[in-house]
Amino acid sequence: MNAKLLACIVVVVAIAHLAFFQILDQLRKFGQPRPAPPPEPTFSTTTFRYRNDQGKDVKVVQEFKISTQFADPEILKTLPPPPHAKQ
């Protein structure tokens, strides 16, 4: 048995194993629900560059906006008001 034939057999057996394990993994996932999509990002960034006549940056302003919503606004309307702080 020459080296090329042995290498071909090893490669075919490896590919067959990978295909078998891929099919087995798909069958295991068949009855499970799909995962939920990732949440939307709650931040955005903006960069403003002010340049002089030579094209060099004179000023760089970076703006970060973060928005967080802790609860649904409809649910917040049904909650009682918070207690008053004692002074």
C-alpha positions, 0 to 999 in steps of 0.5 A, a space after each residue: 500500500 503506497 503513501 498516497 492511497 493511505 493518505 486518501 483513505 485517512 482523509 475520506 474516513 475523517 470526512 465521513 466521521 465529520 459528516 456523521 457527527 454533523 448529521 447527529 448534531 442536527 438530529 439532536 437539535 431537531 426538537 428543540 426551539 430556536 434560540 432567541 435573537 440577540 438583543 438590540 444594542 443599547 448604545 451608539 457612538 458618533 465621532 466628529 473630526 475638525 481639521 485644519 487646512 493641512 488636513 490634520 485633526 485639530 479637535 476630535 469629539 466622540 459622543 456616546 449615547 446609551 439608552 436603557 429601558 428597565 421596564 415596559 412603560 405600560 407596566 410602570 403606569 400600573 405601579 403605585 407611586 414610590 414612597 416620599 423620602 423623609 427629611 
